[in-house]
Amino acid sequence: MRHLLSAACAAALLAAPIVSSAQEASGGGSGPVRSAADRLRNSTAEQIEKNWARAVADEQEVTTSHSITAHGRAIRYKATAGTLTVRNDAGMPTASLFYVAYTLDGQPVGQRPVTYMFNGGPGSPTIWLHMGAFGPMRVQTDQPVVERPAPFNLAPNDMTLLDKTDLVFIDMVGAGYSRPLGETPGSTFWGVDQDADTFARAIMRYTTKFNRWASPKYVLGESYGTLRAGALVHQLEDRGMSLNGVVLLSSILNYGVRQPGYPQNFISLLPTYAATAWYHGKIANKPSLEAHVQRAREFAIGPYAAALSKGHLISDAERAQIAQQMSALIGISPEVIDQANLRLELSPFRKELLRDRRQTVGRLDMRYTGYDADAVGGSPEEDPSSSAVTGAYFGIFRDYVANTLNYRTDMDYRQSARGLPGFDWDWRHRPPVGGAQTTPNTAIDLATAMRRNPHLKVLSLNGYYDAATPFFSTEYDLAQMMLEPHLRGNLTFTYYEGGHMMYTSRPALEQLYTDMARFYDGSQSGR
């Protein structure tokens, strides 16, 4: 041990002149010595800090003036692209949510309706509703075909809802330009109840910041956004914000029915299968679409539901009869239906319906067709109805927000929050009545809000060719709200010859505007 100590002391004495020389070379002083490598690392860190593209707690906004011709007249409006800072109960900023708001010129703010809109996923930004359906500018789509790459076709939307309501499109945390702030992890916001709470705080912040408390107020959600809307409406009602209306576009409020072992999802899909077979010419003696769909509804909720409830105890005769009836409705051979035990999953249906043409059909919109590497497999390789329009929407929006709305940022406009570190959606939900749910059903929350606020109107918008959120499933979920007779008139259903995003079809978009204009007028007049 003595030898080791002596060696250490000698090393220290030998090093002392070197340290002293280094300090002298740097001008002396008692501060720590910084090598060239240290200085380079610190300089690089400072550059990274300076150029880090991240959200800030200070709210940003850029407002521009515009005019379009819609509904036979000139519409002048302001567009505001900016961020809303969400704070927790302690007042600490936790997230920055990006939004684009459109407000009509010359209208008293307190009397002008305002609608808060969001898409679904969960994980999607609100680009589809914004640029495809209700905003003042629209990606010009019509037929179910693949959209061309740039230059894209963006033009004024003559079916915009801006003549009826101001519009606020909000992106969820992690999608678009919305981000967590500081050290707050994204997982703080990624769950059924957490997400609804974040949107409630953002909506209340916008309402306060822009003096909209006296305005008639609406929320509109698409896809998972309808599940969000169910929870959100109740949370807002609980916090003192009563809404005039809720619009559910391509709904999924109840994930519980999709669990394996339960027959409801097969029952829900069958009328959509029937509509798809009708569209692709797989039905003999073709009636009207509405008549064919109604036959499928009656069969699904009657003989088909009874047969599925028997499981493997069903008789051979009944099984064969059900397979034949199904075949006539959905265009799939009785043999394939029998092999699937009368329970034809969505992916095999999409592969099987047009197998003789070597084509598959879409999921979001079953009018779209695609091709796989081979026609043998049991599932399609992709969803042609999704890939057909994604490039056009995101390409157009990135250009539009920067060069038309003048909102500039170094952050990337994220196509989805999915795949980000920590993105593992928390599906647990605590409804206002009943016990905690492991899989959510926010139709319970919506029903509670409707009972508390008997003036709340609900409009359900459904595409016949939407297999992601089938219309018959929506009918089932909303029928289970057990509303009293005097409240059932507050719930309205409309249907369109389109898919999940029915507004990509021009005729459907025109009908959609007519139905929604009627809804806005009625929900404010009491009709």
C-alpha positions as CSV (number, residue, x, y, z in Angstrom):
1,M,0.0,0.0,0.0
2,R,2.9,2.4,0.8
3,H,4.3,1.8,-2.7
4,L,1.0,2.7,-4.3
5,L,0.6,5.9,-2.4
6,S,4.2,7.0,-3.3
7,A,3.5,6.3,-6.9
8,A,0.3,8.4,-6.8
9,C,2.1,11.3,-5.1
10,A,4.8,11.3,-7.7
11,A,2.3,11.3,-10.5
12,A,0.6,14.3,-9.0
13,L,3.9,16.2,-8.6
14,L,4.8,15.5,-12.2
15,A,1.4,16.7,-13.4
16,A,1.5,20.0,-11.5
17,P,3.7,22.0,-13.8
18,I,1.6,20.9,-16.8
19,V,-1.6,22.2,-15.2
20,S,0.2,25.4,-14.2
21,S,1.5,25.9,-17.7
22,A,-2.0,25.3,-19.1
23,Q,-3.5,28.0,-16.8
24,E,-0.7,30.4,-17.7
25,A,-1.2,29.8,-21.4
26,S,-4.9,30.7,-21.0
27,G,-4.2,33.8,-19.1
28,G,-4.0,32.4,-15.6
29,G,-7.0,32.4,-13.2
30,S,-8.6,29.7,-11.1
31,G,-11.3,28.5,-13.4
32,P,-11.5,24.9,-14.8
33,V,-9.3,24.1,-17.8
34,R,-11.3,23.6,-21.1
35,S,-9.7,21.6,-23.8
36,A,-10.3,22.2,-27.4
37,A,-12.6,19.2,-27.5
38,D,-14.6,20.6,-24.5
39,R,-15.0,23.9,-26.2
40,L,-16.1,22.2,-29.5
41,R,-18.7,20.1,-27.6
42,N,-20.1,23.1,-25.8
43,S,-20.2,25.2,-29.0
44,T,-22.1,22.3,-30.7
45,A,-24.5,22.1,-27.7
46,E,-25.2,25.8,-27.9
47,Q,-25.9,25.6,-31.6
48,I,-28.3,22.7,-31.1
49,E,-30.1,24.5,-28.3
50,K,-30.4,27.6,-30.5
51,N,-31.7,25.7,-33.5
52,W,-33.9,23.1,-31.7
53,A,-37.3,23.0,-33.4
54,R,-39.7,22.7,-30.5
55,A,-42.9,24.1,-29.3
56,V,-42.8,27.1,-26.8
57,A,-45.1,27.9,-23.9
58,D,-45.9,31.3,-25.3
59,E,-49.0,31.1,-27.6
60,Q,-48.3,31.9,-31.2
61,E,-50.8,33.3,-33.8
62,V,-50.7,34.7,-37.3
63,T,-53.9,36.1,-38.8
64,T,-54.5,36.7,-42.5
65,S,-57.5,38.0,-44.5
66,H,-59.2,36.0,-47.4
67,S,-62.2,35.9,-49.6
68,I,-63.9,33.1,-51.5
69,T,-67.2,32.6,-53.4
70,A,-69.4,29.9,-51.8
71,H,-73.1,29.3,-51.7
72,G,-73.7,31.9,-54.3
73,R,-72.0,34.8,-52.5
74,A,-68.7,36.3,-51.6
75,I,-67.5,35.1,-48.1
76,R,-64.8,37.3,-46.4
77,Y,-63.1,35.8,-43.5
78,K,-60.0,35.8,-41.2
79,A,-57.7,32.8,-40.9
80,T,-55.7,32.4,-37.7
81,A,-53.0,29.8,-37.4
82,G,-51.6,29.4,-33.9
83,T,-51.1,27.5,-30.7
84,L,-53.1,27.1,-27.5
85,T,-51.1,26.5,-24.3
86,V,-52.7,23.8,-22.1
87,R,-51.9,24.0,-18.4
88,N,-52.4,21.5,-15.6
89,D,-54.4,22.1,-12.4
90,A,-51.3,23.8,-10.9
91,G,-51.1,26.2,-13.8
92,M,-48.0,24.8,-15.3
93,P,-47.8,24.7,-19.1
94,T,-47.8,21.1,-20.3
95,A,-48.7,21.1,-24.0
96,S,-48.9,23.4,-27.0
97,L,-51.8,22.5,-29.4
98,F,-51.8,23.8,-32.9
99,Y,-55.0,25.1,-34.5
100,V,-56.3,26.9,-37.5
101,A,-59.4,29.0,-37.0
102,Y,-61.7,30.7,-39.6
103,T,-64.0,33.5,-38.5
104,L,-66.4,35.3,-40.8
105,D,-65.9,39.0,-41.2
106,G,-68.4,41.5,-39.9
107,Q,-70.2,39.2,-37.5
108,P,-70.9,39.8,-33.7
109,V,-68.7,37.4,-31.9
110,G,-71.2,36.7,-29.2
111,Q,-73.9,35.6,-31.6
112,R,-71.8,33.7,-34.1
113,P,-71.7,29.9,-33.7
114,V,-68.3,28.3,-33.3
115,T,-67.4,24.6,-34.0
116,Y,-64.4,22.8,-32.7
117,M,-63.3,20.0,-35.0
118,F,-60.8,17.1,-34.7
119,N,-59.9,13.9,-36.5
120,G,-59.2,10.6,-34.9
121,G,-56.7,7.8,-35.0
122,P,-56.0,8.0,-32.2
123,G,-52.9,9.8,-33.4
124,S,-54.1,11.8,-36.4
125,P,-53.9,15.5,-36.9
126,T,-57.0,17.4,-38.0
127,I,-56.0,17.7,-41.7
128,W,-58.8,15.6,-43.3
129,L,-61.8,17.6,-42.0
130,H,-59.8,20.8,-42.5
131,M,-58.7,20.3,-46.1
132,G,-61.3,17.8,-47.4
133,A,-64.6,18.7,-45.9
134,F,-65.5,22.0,-44.1
135,G,-62.6,24.5,-44.4
136,P,-62.8,27.3,-47.0
137,M,-60.1,25.7,-49.2
138,R,-60.4,22.0,-50.3
139,V,-58.4,19.3,-51.9
140,Q,-60.4,18.7,-55.0
141,T,-61.4,15.0,-55.0
142,D,-64.4,13.3,-56.4
143,Q,-64.1,9.7,-57.8
144,P,-62.5,6.9,-55.8
145,V,-59.2,6.9,-57.6
146,V,-55.6,7.6,-56.7
147,E,-54.8,11.3,-56.5
148,R,-52.0,12.6,-58.7
149,P,-48.8,13.9,-57.0
150,A,-47.8,17.6,-57.2
151,P,-49.0,20.0,-58.6
152,F,-52.0,19.4,-56.4
153,N,-55.5,20.5,-57.0
154,L,-56.4,22.9,-54.2
155,A,-59.3,25.3,-54.7
156,P,-62.0,27.3,-52.8
157,N,-64.5,25.0,-51.1
158,D,-67.9,26.2,-52.2
159,M,-69.5,23.7,-49.7
160,T,-67.6,25.2,-46.7
161,L,-69.5,25.4,-43.4
162,L,-68.1,28.9,-42.8
163,D,-71.4,30.5,-43.8
164,K,-73.1,28.7,-40.8
165,T,-70.3,28.6,-38.2
166,D,-66.8,29.8,-37.4
167,L,-64.4,26.8,-37.6
168,V,-61.6,25.8,-35.3
169,F,-59.5,22.8,-36.3
170,I,-57.3,21.4,-33.5
171,D,-54.4,18.9,-33.7
172,M,-53.9,16.4,-30.8
173,V,-50.6,16.3,-28.9
174,G,-47.9,14.6,-30.9
175,A,-49.6,15.1,-34.3
176,G,-49.3,18.0,-36.7
177,Y,-47.5,20.8,-34.9
178,S,-48.9,20.0,-31.4
179,R,-46.3,19.0,-28.9
180,P,-45.7,18.4,-25.2
181,L,-43.9,21.2,-23.4
182,G,-40.7,21.0,-21.4
183,E,-40.1,17.8,-19.6
184,T,-43.7,16.6,-19.9
185,P,-43.7,13.3,-21.7
186,G,-46.1,12.7,-24.6
187,S,-47.6,9.7,-22.7
188,T,-49.2,12.2,-20.3
189,F,-51.7,12.9,-23.0
190,W,-52.0,9.6,-24.8
191,G,-55.1,7.8,-23.4
192,V,-58.9,8.0,-23.7
193,D,-59.5,10.2,-20.6
194,Q,-56.1,12.1,-20.8
195,D,-56.8,13.1,-24.4
196,A,-60.4,14.2,-23.7
197,D,-59.1,16.3,-20.8
198,T,-56.5,18.0,-23.0
199,F,-59.1,18.9,-25.6
200,A,-61.4,20.2,-23.0
201,R,-58.7,22.5,-21.7
202,A,-57.7,23.6,-25.2
203,I,-61.3,24.4,-26.2
204,M,-62.0,26.3,-23.0
205,R,-58.8,28.2,-23.5
206,Y,-59.8,29.2,-27.0
207,T,-63.3,30.1,-25.8
208,T,-61.9,32.4,-23.2
209,K,-59.0,33.9,-25.2
210,F,-61.3,34.9,-28.1
211,N,-64.4,35.8,-26.1
212,R,-66.6,33.0,-27.4
213,W,-68.5,32.1,-24.2
214,A,-71.7,33.7,-25.5
215,S,-71.5,32.0,-28.8
216,P,-73.5,28.9,-29.7
217,K,-70.9,26.1,-29.4
218,Y,-70.4,22.7,-31.2
219,V,-67.9,19.9,-31.4
220,L,-67.4,17.7,-34.5
221,G,-65.3,14.6,-34.4
222,E,-64.4,12.1,-37.1
223,S,-63.6,8.4,-36.5
224,Y,-61.8,8.0,-33.1
225,G,-62.6,11.7,-32.8
226,T,-66.2,10.6,-32.2
227,L,-65.1,8.6,-29.2
228,R,-63.2,11.6,-28.0
229,A,-66.3,13.7,-28.6
230,G,-68.5,11.5,-26.4
231,A,-66.1,11.9,-23.4
232,L,-65.4,15.5,-24.2
233,V,-69.0,16.6,-24.3
234,H,-69.5,15.3,-20.8
235,Q,-66.2,16.8,-19.5
236,L,-67.2,20.2,-20.9
237,E,-70.7,19.9,-19.4
238,D,-69.1,19.0,-16.1
239,R,-66.9,22.1,-16.3
240,G,-69.7,24.5,-17.1
241,M,-69.7,24.6,-20.9
242,S,-73.0,23.4,-22.3
243,L,-72.9,22.7,-26.0
244,N,-75.6,23.3,-28.6
245,G,-74.7,20.3,-30.7
246,V,-72.4,17.4,-31.4
247,V,-71.6,16.0,-34.8
248,L,-70.3,12.4,-35.1
249,L,-68.8,11.7,-38.5
250,S,-68.0,8.0,-39.1
251,S,-68.5,7.0,-35.5
252,I,-66.8,4.5,-33.2
253,L,-67.9,5.1,-29.6
254,N,-67.7,1.6,-28.3
255,Y,-64.6,-0.6,-28.7
256,G,-66.0,-3.3,-26.4
257,V,-68.0,-4.9,-29.1
258,R,-64.9,-5.7,-31.1
259,Q,-63.4,-8.1,-28.5
260,P,-62.9,-11.7,-29.8
261,G,-65.7,-14.1,-28.8
262,Y,-68.5,-11.6,-29.2
263,P,-70.6,-11.7,-32.4
264,Q,-71.7,-8.1,-32.5
265,N,-68.9,-6.9,-34.8
266,F,-69.9,-9.5,-37.5
267,I,-73.5,-8.4,-37.2
268,S,-72.4,-4.7,-37.5
269,L,-70.2,-5.3,-40.6
270,L,-72.8,-7.3,-42.6
271,P,-74.8,-4.3,-44.0
272,T,-71.6,-2.7,-45.0
273,Y,-70.5,-5.9,-46.8
274,A,-73.9,-5.8,-48.5
275,A,-73.5,-2.2,-49.7
276,T,-70.0,-3.0,-51.0
277,A,-71.2,-6.0,-53.0
278,W,-74.0,-3.9,-54.4
279,Y,-71.5,-1.2,-55.5
280,H,-69.2,-3.7,-57.2
281,G,-71.9,-5.5,-59.1
282,K,-71.9,-8.7,-57.1
283,I,-75.7,-8.7,-56.4
284,A,-78.2,-10.5,-58.6
285,N,-81.4,-8.7,-59.5
286,K,-79.9,-5.5,-58.1
287,P,-82.4,-3.3,-56.2
288,S,-81.8,0.2,-55.0
289,L,-78.9,0.6,-52.5
290,E,-81.2,1.7,-49.7
291,A,-83.5,-1.3,-50.3
292,H,-80.5,-3.7,-50.3
293,V,-79.0,-2.3,-47.2
294,Q,-82.3,-2.4,-45.4
295,R,-82.7,-6.1,-46.3
296,A,-79.2,-6.7,-44.8
297,R,-80.1,-4.8,-41.6
298,E,-83.2,-6.9,-41.1
299,F,-81.3,-10.1,-41.7
300,A,-78.3,-9.1,-39.6
301,I,-80.3,-8.2,-36.5
302,G,-82.7,-11.1,-37.0
303,P,-81.8,-14.6,-38.4
304,Y,-78.0,-13.8,-38.5
305,A,-77.8,-12.6,-34.9
306,A,-79.8,-15.6,-33.7
307,A,-77.6,-18.0,-35.6
308,L,-74.3,-16.5,-34.2
309,S,-75.6,-16.6,-30.7
310,K,-75.8,-20.4,-30.9
311,G,-72.1,-20.8,-31.6
312,H,-71.1,-24.3,-32.6
313,L,-74.5,-25.6,-31.3
314,I,-76.2,-24.4,-34.5
315,S,-77.7,-27.2,-36.6
316,D,-76.2,-28.1,-40.0
317,A,-79.5,-27.2,-41.7
318,E,-79.7,-23.7,-40.1
319,R,-76.0,-23.1,-40.8
320,A,-76.4,-23.9,-44.5
321,Q,-79.5,-21.8,-44.8
322,I,-77.7,-18.8,-43.2
323,A,-74.7,-19.2,-45.5
324,Q,-77.0,-19.1,-48.5
325,Q,-78.8,-16.0,-47.3
326,M,-75.6,-14.2,-46.5
327,S,-74.2,-15.1,-49.9
328,A,-77.2,-13.5,-51.7
329,L,-76.6,-10.3,-49.6
330,I,-72.8,-9.9,-49.6
331,G,-71.6,-11.6,-52.8
332,I,-69.4,-14.2,-51.2
333,S,-69.9,-17.9,-52.0
334,P,-71.7,-20.0,-49.4
335,E,-68.7,-22.3,-49.2
336,V,-66.3,-19.5,-48.1
337,I,-68.9,-18.3,-45.6
338,D,-69.3,-21.8,-44.2
339,Q,-65.5,-22.2,-43.9
340,A,-65.5,-19.0,-41.9
341,N,-68.1,-20.4,-39.5
342,L,-70.5,-17.7,-40.7
343,R,-68.1,-15.2,-39.2
344,L,-66.4,-13.5,-42.1
345,E,-63.6,-11.1,-40.9
346,L,-63.1,-7.8,-42.7
347,S,-59.7,-8.6,-44.2
348,P,-60.8,-11.9,-45.9
349,F,-63.9,-10.2,-47.2
350,R,-61.8,-7.4,-48.8
351,K,-59.6,-10.0,-50.4
352,E,-62.3,-12.4,-51.5
353,L,-65.0,-10.2,-53.0
354,L,-63.2,-9.3,-56.2
355,R,-60.7,-12.2,-56.2
356,D,-62.0,-13.2,-59.6
357,R,-60.8,-9.8,-60.9
358,R,-57.5,-10.1,-59.0
359,Q,-58.5,-7.0,-57.0
360,T,-58.9,-6.1,-53.4
361,V,-61.2,-3.5,-51.9
362,G,-60.5,-0.7,-49.4
363,R,-61.2,-0.5,-45.7
364,L,-61.8,3.2,-45.1
365,D,-63.8,3.3,-48.4
366,M,-64.7,0.0,-50.0
367,R,-65.4,1.6,-53.4
368,Y,-61.6,1.8,-53.9
369,T,-59.8,-1.2,-55.4
370,G,-56.2,-2.2,-55.4
371,Y,-53.9,-5.0,-56.5
372,D,-51.6,-7.3,-54.4
373,A,-48.5,-9.1,-55.5
374,D,-50.7,-12.2,-55.9
375,A,-54.4,-13.0,-55.8
376,V,-54.0,-16.1,-53.5
377,G,-53.5,-14.6,-50.0
378,G,-56.1,-14.2,-47.3
379,S,-55.6,-10.5,-46.5
380,P,-54.9,-7.4,-48.6
381,E,-51.4,-5.9,-48.5
382,E,-52.7,-2.4,-47.8
383,D,-55.7,-0.1,-47.8
384,P,-55.9,1.5,-51.3
385,S,-58.5,4.0,-50.0
386,S,-55.9,5.4,-47.6
387,S,-52.8,5.5,-49.8
388,A,-54.9,7.1,-52.6
389,V,-55.2,10.5,-50.9
390,T,-52.6,10.8,-48.2
391,G,-49.9,12.3,-50.3
392,A,-52.1,15.0,-51.7
393,Y,-53.5,16.1,-48.4
394,F,-50.2,16.4,-46.6
395,G,-48.4,17.9,-49.6
396,I,-51.1,20.5,-50.0
397,F,-51.3,21.4,-46.3
398,R,-47.6,21.9,-45.8
399,D,-47.6,24.4,-48.7
400,Y,-50.9,26.0,-47.6
401,V,-50.1,26.7,-44.0
402,A,-46.7,28.2,-44.8
403,N,-47.5,30.2,-47.9
404,T,-51.2,31.1,-47.6
405,L,-51.6,31.3,-43.8
406,N,-48.0,32.5,-43.3
407,Y,-47.5,30.2,-40.3
408,R,-43.7,29.4,-40.3
409,T,-42.0,26.9,-38.0
410,D,-39.0,24.6,-38.2
411,M,-41.1,21.8,-36.7
412,D,-42.3,19.0,-39.0
413,Y,-46.0,18.6,-39.5
414,R,-46.4,15.0,-38.2
415,Q,-48.7,12.7,-40.1
416,S,-49.4,10.8,-36.9
417,A,-48.3,10.5,-33.3
418,R,-48.2,6.7,-33.6
419,G,-44.7,5.4,-33.5
420,L,-43.4,8.1,-31.3
421,P,-41.5,7.1,-28.1
422,G,-44.0,6.3,-25.4
423,F,-47.0,6.1,-27.7
424,D,-48.9,3.2,-26.1
425,W,-52.5,4.4,-26.0
426,D,-54.2,4.0,-22.6
427,W,-57.6,2.5,-23.5
428,R,-59.0,2.6,-19.9
429,H,-62.0,4.9,-19.4
430,R,-63.9,6.0,-16.4
431,P,-67.5,6.9,-17.5
432,P,-69.7,9.2,-15.5
433,V,-71.9,6.3,-14.4
434,G,-71.0,2.6,-13.9
435,G,-67.6,1.1,-13.2
436,A,-64.2,1.7,-14.9
437,Q,-63.9,0.3,-18.4
438,T,-60.9,-1.5,-19.8
439,T,-62.2,-0.9,-23.3
440,P,-64.0,2.4,-23.8
441,N,-67.6,3.1,-24.6
442,T,-68.2,6.9,-24.5
443,A,-71.8,6.6,-25.7
444,I,-72.4,6.4,-22.0
445,D,-70.8,9.8,-21.5
446,L,-72.8,11.3,-24.4
447,A,-76.1,9.9,-23.0
448,T,-75.3,11.4,-19.6
449,A,-74.6,14.8,-21.2
450,M,-77.9,14.6,-23.2
451,R,-79.8,13.9,-20.0
452,R,-78.2,16.8,-18.2
453,N,-78.6,19.2,-21.2
454,P,-81.9,18.3,-22.9
455,H,-81.2,20.9,-25.6
456,L,-78.1,19.2,-26.8
457,K,-78.6,17.9,-30.4
458,V,-76.6,15.1,-31.9
459,L,-76.1,14.4,-35.7
460,S,-74.6,11.1,-36.8
461,L,-73.1,11.2,-40.3
462,N,-72.5,7.8,-41.9
463,G,-70.9,6.4,-45.1
464,Y,-72.4,3.3,-46.6
465,Y,-69.0,2.0,-47.8
466,D,-67.1,2.7,-44.5
467,A,-65.8,-0.6,-43.1
468,A,-63.5,1.1,-40.5
469,T,-66.5,2.4,-38.6
470,P,-69.6,0.6,-40.0
471,F,-72.9,2.6,-40.0
472,F,-74.8,-0.3,-38.5
473,S,-72.4,-0.4,-35.5
474,T,-73.1,3.3,-34.9
475,E,-76.8,2.6,-35.0
476,Y,-76.3,-0.1,-32.4
477,D,-74.1,1.9,-30.1
478,L,-76.4,5.0,-30.1
479,A,-79.5,2.8,-29.6
480,Q,-77.9,1.5,-26.4
481,M,-77.9,5.0,-24.8
482,M,-81.4,4.2,-23.5
483,L,-82.7,7.8,-24.0
484,E,-86.1,8.6,-22.8
485,P,-88.7,9.2,-25.7
486,H,-88.6,13.0,-25.3
487,L,-84.8,13.0,-26.0
488,R,-84.7,10.6,-28.9
489,G,-85.7,13.3,-31.3
490,N,-82.4,15.1,-30.5
491,L,-80.6,12.3,-32.3
492,T,-80.5,12.3,-36.1
493,F,-78.9,10.0,-38.6
494,T,-77.9,10.7,-42.2
495,Y,-76.3,8.4,-44.8
496,Y,-74.0,9.0,-47.8
497,E,-72.7,7.1,-50.8
498,G,-69.2,7.3,-49.7
499,G,-66.8,5.8,-47.2
500,H,-65.1,6.8,-44.0
501,M,-64.3,10.3,-45.5
502,M,-67.5,10.5,-47.5
503,Y,-66.7,14.2,-48.3
504,T,-64.0,13.1,-50.8
505,S,-67.0,12.4,-53.1
506,R,-68.5,15.6,-54.5
507,P,-72.1,14.5,-54.5
508,A,-71.8,13.3,-50.9
509,L,-70.1,16.6,-49.9
510,E,-73.1,18.5,-51.3
511,Q,-75.6,16.4,-49.4
512,L,-73.4,16.7,-46.3
513,Y,-73.5,20.5,-46.4
514,T,-77.3,20.5,-46.9
515,D,-77.8,18.1,-43.9
516,M,-75.4,20.1,-41.6
517,A,-76.9,23.4,-42.5
518,R,-80.3,22.1,-41.5
519,F,-78.7,20.8,-38.3
520,Y,-77.2,24.2,-37.4
521,D,-80.4,26.1,-38.1
522,G,-82.5,23.6,-36.1
523,S,-80.2,23.3,-33.1
524,Q,-80.2,27.1,-32.6
525,S,-83.9,27.7,-33.2
526,G,-85.1,24.8,-31.0
527,R,-86.5,22.8,-33.9
